[in-house]
Structures are given as C-alpha cells and as structure tokens.
Amino acid sequence: MDCIFCKIAAGEIPSSKIYEDGDVLAFRDIHPQAPVHVLIISKTHIESVDKLDDTNIAAVSKVLAAIPAIARAAGLVNGYRVITNVGEDGCQSVLHLHFHLLGGRQLPENLG
C-alpha cells in the first residue's frame, strides 16, 4: 500500500507527533490552517467515512475517544473543532480517514 499516513504510522516517514498509543497517532499538520492544527489517524487503514462498517468502526471509536487527550496535549483548553473531509468534493487529499483538530484561537462559524 502506498498510503502516506500508513507510512507515517509505521515510522517510515517522520512527523511531529504529539500523541501516540497502540491504535491512534496524532501529529502536527505541515500546512496548518489555525494556530493549532493536528491530524489524527487510526493506525488501521480506512479510506474515509464512506468506508466505515462493522469491521472497522471500533478503530474509529478509539480515535474519537483519544481526541480530548490529544486536544489537551496540543494545549487546547478553550475549545476546538474536529473535521474530516470525504471524497473529492469534500477536499479529501489523503485517502486514509483522518480528523483535523483545529484551535488556538476563536474559529469562524461559517466554513463556506
């Protein structure tokens, strides 16, 4: 598989890790859209939300359960936003389900 996030999770490509456990990895985005911009992935390859099913939903649950600890590790104490993009129209740039954790300032209400 030629997935950049799988390679990051395997340690083949360096990243600015801020959190890691046996199932989840969080690292700083190289093109931040906010003062704090962290990417959170499951170490299990899942292409997108469209590919969720009974065989992989537990992996995503572990990611979501880790988000509060990741937010604290990133210094986010006054709130944050969690976003995932799906498919071409949703601007998903890497075909590995990932969540963007954004914060560090008041974020705009309207994304469009």
C-alpha positions in Angstrom: 0.0 0.0 0.0 1.3 3.4 -0.9 -0.5 5.4 1.8 1.5 8.3 3.3 -0.4 8.2 6.6 0.2 4.4 6.9 3.9 5.2 6.3 3.9 7.9 9.0 2.1 5.5 11.4 4.8 2.8 10.7 7.6 5.3 11.3 8.8 5.2 7.7 8.2 9.0 7.3 8.9 11.4 10.2 6.2 13.5 11.7 5.8 16.0 14.6 3.9 13.6 16.9 2.0 14.9 19.8 0.2 11.7 20.8 0.5 8.0 20.1 -0.9 4.8 21.5 -1.3 1.4 20.0 -4.2 2.4 17.8 -4.0 6.1 17.3 -1.5 8.7 16.1 -1.7 12.5 16.2 0.8 14.8 14.5 1.0 18.4 13.5 -0.2 19.3 10.0 2.6 20.6 7.8 0.2 23.2 6.3 -1.6 24.5 9.4 -5.0 26.3 8.9 -5.1 27.5 12.5 -2.5 28.2 15.3 -3.0 24.6 16.3 -3.7 22.1 13.5 -3.2 18.4 14.3 -4.1 15.4 12.1 -5.4 12.4 14.0 -5.4 9.0 12.3 -6.2 5.4 13.2 -3.2 3.1 12.6 -5.7 0.9 10.8 -6.1 1.9 7.2 -9.6 3.1 6.5 -10.1 5.1 3.3 -12.8 7.5 4.5 -16.1 7.8 6.5 -17.7 6.3 3.4 -15.9 3.1 4.1 -17.0 2.6 7.7 -18.6 -0.6 8.6 -18.9 -3.2 11.4 -15.3 -4.4 10.7 -13.6 -1.1 11.3 -15.9 1.1 13.4 -14.1 0.1 16.6 -10.8 1.6 15.2 -12.6 4.9 14.6 -14.2 4.8 18.1 -10.6 4.6 19.6 -9.6 7.7 17.5 -12.7 9.7 18.8 -12.1 8.6 22.4 -8.5 9.8 22.2 -9.4 13.3 21.0 -9.8 15.0 24.4 -6.3 13.8 25.5 -4.9 14.9 22.1 -6.5 18.4 22.5 -5.0 18.8 26.0 -1.6 17.6 24.7 -1.9 20.3 22.0 -2.7 22.9 24.6 -6.3 23.4 23.6 -8.1 24.4 26.8 -10.8 26.8 25.5 -12.3 24.6 22.8 -11.5 23.3 19.3 -13.0 22.0 16.1 -12.8 18.4 14.7 -13.3 18.0 10.9 -13.0 15.1 8.5 -13.2 15.5 4.7 -14.7 12.8 2.5 -14.1 12.4 -1.2 -13.1 14.8 -4.0 -15.9 17.3 -3.4 -15.1 17.2 0.3 -11.5 18.0 -0.5 -10.1 14.8 1.0 -6.4 15.0 0.0 -5.2 11.7 1.5 -7.3 8.6 1.2 -6.8 7.5 4.8 -9.5 8.6 7.2 -8.2 11.4 9.3 -9.5 14.1 11.5 -8.3 17.7 11.6 -8.1 19.1 15.2 -8.1 22.9 14.9 -7.9 25.5 17.6 -5.7 28.0 19.4 -8.0 31.0 18.5 -11.6 31.8 18.0 -12.6 29.9 14.8 -15.1 31.4 12.3 -18.6 30.0 12.5 -19.0 29.8 8.7 -16.7 27.5 6.8 -18.1 28.5 3.4 
